[in-house]
Amino acid sequence: MASYSGRGVHGQVVHSLGARIVRGEIAEGETLAIGALGAELDVSLTVMREALKVLAGKGLTDARQKRGTFVRERAQWNLLDADVIRWRMEAGDGTQLLRDLADVRAIIEPAAAHRAALHRTDADLAALEAALEAMGQAKVDSAAAAEADTAFHRALLASTGNELLRRMDMLLEPSLRERDRVVHSHGGADDPVPGHRAVLDAIRDQDPTRAELTMLSLLAKALTDLDQLARAQIATH
């Protein structure tokens, strides 16, 4: 899920083409005129081919003999890829993306909190505490606040003691980072520390029911923050 945006000329081409595809400016099924696109972007065919390899890895493009390189159907895109998520946000698809994320988190994280209360170790508690402390120190720094929030939820999954659940961070983190970036950069959200502290306290007390319920409460608050942000954005347009 590596992000290529901004990595020199190669990264700029990946970003330009990927964003166009996600916005629908280059339609699903459309065959790409690689030479013409290269001339438009003022880059060599070698750069174009390397950029298209990256986009193919994200599920956006494919190549076939006699057909050439074309845009794949949206159902084939890697919607969990960090760049695809970013391009969706830039294209104005952020509301649906973040609501989908809220649904996924509501399925995974309360159960993870329940299990963490039963299986956490002292090392797990230390990691959760460190993330919470960083969250408290980062209130005026939106980037640091987003990183601390992500670290807390990563540590939560690790605290389950389940290797497969631990790797759910690959599913949640790209969208969660974008969600945090949007919420924290606009300000107005309530202090996130108390809600996360309640989850940690329940896990420390080895109370799985309370851990699950406090996580549900935390997720409900996160959804409220998104709704408030959406209303604020509508009011300013």
N, C-alpha and C positions, 0 to 999 in steps of 0.2 A: 504493500500500500504506500510505497514511497512517493513523496511529492516531488514532481519535477519542475513545477512552476518557478520561474525566476533563475534557473540555472543556465546563464549565458544564452547564446543564440539558440542552442538546441532546446533549452527550457522554454524560451519565448515562443518557438514554433509549436511545441507541444501544447502550451497554454492557448495559443491563438486558435489552432485547429480544434483542440478538445472543447474549448468554450463555444466555438461555432456549432459543433455537432450537438452539444448538450442544449444549446439555445434553439436548435432546429434550423439554423441558417444553412447547414448542410444536412439534408434530409436523410432519414433512415432508408437504406437501399441505394442511395446515390453513389455512383462511381466517381472517384476522385481523379481530377486531372492533375496529376502530381507535378508535371512540368509547369503548368500554368500557375498552380499554387506556389511553387517554388519561386517563379519569377515575380509573382505578386508580393511575396514575403522577402524577396531579395536574398534567397539562400540557395545553396547548391542542392543538387539531387541527392548527394550523400547525406546532407543534413535532413532533408525531407524523409528519406528512407529510414533514418535512425529515429526520427520523431514518430513516424508511423508505426515502427516496431513498439515504441512505448505505448501508443494509443491502442495497438492490438493487444498488448498485455493488460490493458484496462477494459478490454472487451468492446471497445468502440468501433474498431475497424477490423477488416479481414481482407485477405487477398485470394483470388482464384485465377487459375489459368484461363485465358480468353476473356475473362471479365475484368480483371485488374483489381485494384484496391477499392473497397467500398465500405460504407457505413453500415454497421450491423444493426439489427432491430434492438430497440431499447431493452427488451427482455433479456438480451445477451450481455448488456453492459454490467460492469462490476460497480454496482451502486454503493458498495462499501469502500471504494477507493477514495483516498483523501482528496485527490484532485477532482474527481468526478463530483464529490460532495461539494467542494468549493465552487465548481462551475455551476452546479445547480443553485447554490446560494446566490451567486452573481446573476444568474438568469431570472431570479425572482421566484424560484421554486422552493424557497427556504421554509415557508409555512408548512407545506405538506411534508417536507423532509423532516422537520423537527417534530411534527406530530407523529410521524411514523416512528421516529426515535423514541418518543415518549411511550408509545405502545410497546415497543420492544423492551424498554427498560422496565416497564410495569410487569412484564412477564418474567424477566430474568432476575432483577435486583432484589425484590422482596424475598424470593426463594434463596438467593445467595446470602442475604443477611441472616436468614433463618439458619442456614447451614453453617455460616461463619460463627454464629453464637455457640454452636456445638463442637466445632473443630478448630477454632482459632488457637494460635500459639502465642507465646510472649513476643516473638519476633513479629508476628502479624499485628498485634496490638501496638507495638512500637512504630510500625510502618503507618498504620492508620493515625496514630497520634502525631507523627511527624507531618503528615499531609494536612491534618487539621490545624496544626500550629502554623504551617506555611500559609494556609488559607486565611487565618486570622491576621497575619502580617501583610497580606497582599491586598487589603481592601481598597487601596487607592491605585493599584497597578492591575489593570484589567488582564494583561497577558499573564502575569504571575498568578492572579486569582484563578484564571482558567486552568493553568498548569496544576495548581494545587488541587483543584476540584477533580481534575482527571486522575491525579495521583491517588486521591482518596478512593475513588471508585475502582481503580486498578487494584489497590491494596485490599479492598473489600472482596473482589473476586478471588484474589490469591488466598484470602483467609478461609475460603471454603475447604481448602485441602484437596480440591478436585482439579486435576490437571486440565481437564476439558473445559470446566467452568472458568478456570484461570485464563484460558486463551480466548474467552469471550471478549477480552479487551480488544482483540483485533476487529471484532464486529462493532463494538460500542464506541471506541475512542475517537475515530475520525469525526463521526457525527457529534459526539459529545463536545469535542474541542470547538467545533463550529458553533454549537449551541451556546457554550460558555463565552466564546469570543463575542457573539452578538449581544447576549444579555449583559455581560460585564462592561462592554465598551459603551453601552447606552446608559448605564447607571440606572438608578431608581429601584433596583432590586433590593430586597431586604437582606440583612446580614445572613449569610449562609451557614455561619459557624454553629449556631444553636441546633439547627435541624440535624446537621451532620454529627454534632456532639451527642445527640440523643441516640442516634444509631450506634455510635461507638460505645456508649455507656451500656447499651443493651447487649452488645456483643461481648464486652468485657465481663458483664454480669452473667454471661452464659444463659441468657433468657431468650430463646429462639422466637417465641411468640411476640414478645415486645420488640425484638429486632426487626421482625417482618413488618409489624404495624408502624414502627417509626420510619422505616424505609418507605412504606406506602405514603405516609404523611409527607415525607421529604419530596417524593415524586409529584404528589399533588401540588405542593408549593411551587415546584419547578414549572409545572404546567400553567399555574396561575401567573407566574412571572412572564411566560411566553404570551399569554393572552393579553396581559397589560401592555407588553411591548408592541404587540400587533395593533392594539387599539391606539396607542400613541403614534405609531407610524401612519395609521389611517388618518388620524386627526391632523397630521402635519402635511398631508398631501391634498 
